[in-house]
Amino acid sequence: MMSYGPWEIKSKIQPVGLVQVDQAEGLTDIHRSGCAAALWTRQPMASFERWITGLDPSVLPKARLILRPAAVQDAVRQICELRGTPEGSNRERLIDDIAALADIFGAIMQADWLRLRLDIVTTNACRKFHIDAVSARLVCTYRGTGTQYGTRNSSSDPQDIFTVPTGSPIILRGTKWPESPPAALAHRSPPIEGKDETRLLLVLDPVTDPTKDD
């Protein structure tokens, strides 16, 4: 996995239902009563940030597939080969980190299969605040602005909008979680239209039956 240093936590009061942790093990808090999202705050190595930000978007890994957590590392390495992602220590850090997050999320969700998405985003994708129609979802932005979240009421978007730090994974409960997420914690992709920004986004969903697109 990547090496991470301390992360400066904003003094702004976080929404009800959001738990911030500083170790991977803390992501299991998603199972705590009243927890709508668990955020692992961490900071990527500066050399990794420079590398991934400097890559041409055409060589960033991109894929959508369903596979077992143990198969993610080899699959992402093949994706990088096909896309022409430059070899080296930083590519290995990216591959290893994605594989580690897949293992962590698979264990937390007790999922034998995961749907893995690596998306390259240059527009305002999913710009409306929403809660996903899944049991839970892990999102990690490796390049560009992170996912935004806040407490939404019945008539408007959140007044206070927070942004997940780049490189920090967040697990969000969805509408299919047995317990409804408290305080209407919703999220969206950040509006980046016209900013000449390219995001690289990892999304992991648990899959019950890989023969069905659930």
N, C-alpha and C positions, 0 to 999 in steps of 0.2 A: 504494500500500500504506500501512498504518498507519505512523506514526512510533514508534519504540521506543527506550527508554533502556536503561541497564545493568540486568541482572538479578542479584540476589544468589543465588549458587549455595549450596545447603545443604551443610554439611560432612559430612553422612551419606554413607557409601560407597555408590555406585550399583551396581546389579546388573551382573554380568558380561554383556557383549553390548550394553549401553546406551551409546550415544555421544551426548554433549551438544555442540552446536555453537552459535556465536553469529552465524552468517550463513546465509542461505538456501542458499548454495552447499554448505555442509557437509552438507546432507541427502543428498547423493549418497553419503555414507559408508554408506548402507544396502547398497550393493553390495560393501563391504569384507568380506573373509572374517571370519567370527565376529561380525559385527554383527547383532544381532537387532532393534534399534530405533535410530532417529536422532531426537533431540529438539532442536529449535531453540528455545532459551530466549530469550524476549523479553517485554517488558512493554508492554501497551497504554497509550495516552495516558489520563491521568486523566479528561479530559472525555469520551472515548469510553466508558470504564467506567461513568461516572455515567449517561450517556445510555442505554446498552443495559440496565443494571440497572434503570433507572427505567421502562422500557417495560412496558405491559400485555402479558402473555404472548399475548394474542389477536392482537397486531399483529406478533409476531415472524415472520420468514420461515420457512416450512415447506414442504418439497417432497421428492419422490423422482423422479428422472428420469435418463436416459442421454443424454449429449450429448458433442460434441467440446469439448476444453478451450477453444478460441477462442470458443465460443458461451456460455460460462458467465456472463460479465459481463452480457450482455443478458438472459439467462434469469433470473438472480438479481434484476436490476432489475425485470423483469416480476412476479416472485414478490412482491417488496416492494410493488409497486403493488397487486396483488391482495389482499394481506394487510393493507394500510393502514399499513405501516411509515412513520413520519413522514419526510418529505423533509428534506434538509439535509446538511451536511458529514459528519456522523457516519454517516448512511446510506450516503453515497458511499464512506466509508472501509471500511465493512463489505463493500459490493459489490466494491470494488476489491481488497480483501484476499482474498476468496474466489476471485475470478478469478485473482489472482496465484498463490495456492496451487495452483489447478487447472493453471495453466501449468507451474509448477515440478514438480508431481507427475507430470503427463503426460509431461514431458521426461525425468524421472528413470526412469520406468517404460517409456518409449518407447511410450506408449499413445495410440492415435488416438481412443479413446473412454473416457469416465469415467462411472461411476455416482455421481451426486451425491445426498447426503441431507442435508437440513437438518431436524434433529429437535428438537422441544421436549419436554424430559424433566422430569417432576415426581415420578416414582416411582423405585423401585429397579430400573431396567431393566438387564439383563445384569449382575446383581450377583455372579455367580460368575466367578472368574478363569478365563480361557480364552485360546486362540490361535485367531484367525479362520481359517476355511477359504477363504482367498484367497491370492494370491501376496504382496501387500502392501497395506496400508491406511493412508491418512493420516487422522488425527483431530485436530480443533482445537475446543476448547470456547471459545466467545465469551462466554458468560455462565454463571456458576455454577461449581461445583467441577469441576476437570479430571479426565480419565481417571486411574485408579490402576493401578500396575503393580508387579511384583516377581518374584522367583525362586520358582517353585513346584516342590516335589518331588513324588514319585509319590503321596504319601499325604495331603498337606495343602496349604492355601493358603500363600502367602508369609508368613514371619515378619516381615520388614521390608517395609512397604507405602509406596510413593512416590506422589506426586500430581503430575501434569503441571500447570505453572502455567497459569492461565486466559490464553487468547490465544496460547499456545505450541503450534505444530503438532508432532506426533510421527508418524513413519512407522514402522509395525510390520510385520515380516515375518509371513506367515501360514504355514499348513501346506502350501500349494502352492508355496512358494519352493523352488527346487532344492536349496538347502542348509538343513537343519533349523536353526531358531533355537537357539543354544546356551543352556545353563543354564536351559532351560524358562522363559524370560521370558514371563510371562502378564500379562493386563490385565483390567480390569473397569470398569464404570460405578460411580461412587462411591455408597454407600448414602445417600440423601437423604430417605427416607421419614420424614414427620412433621416435617421441617425447614422447611416452607413455602418451598422453594427451587425455582426454575425454571432449568433449564439450556438453553442453545442450543448445539447440537452440529453441527459440519460433519464429514461422513464422505465420503471419496473412495476409490473402488476402480477399478482398471484394468479395462477391458472389452475382450475380444478380438472378440466378435461381438455387435453391438447388437441383432440380431434374436433372440438367445437370452438368457434370464435366467441368466447364468453367474456 
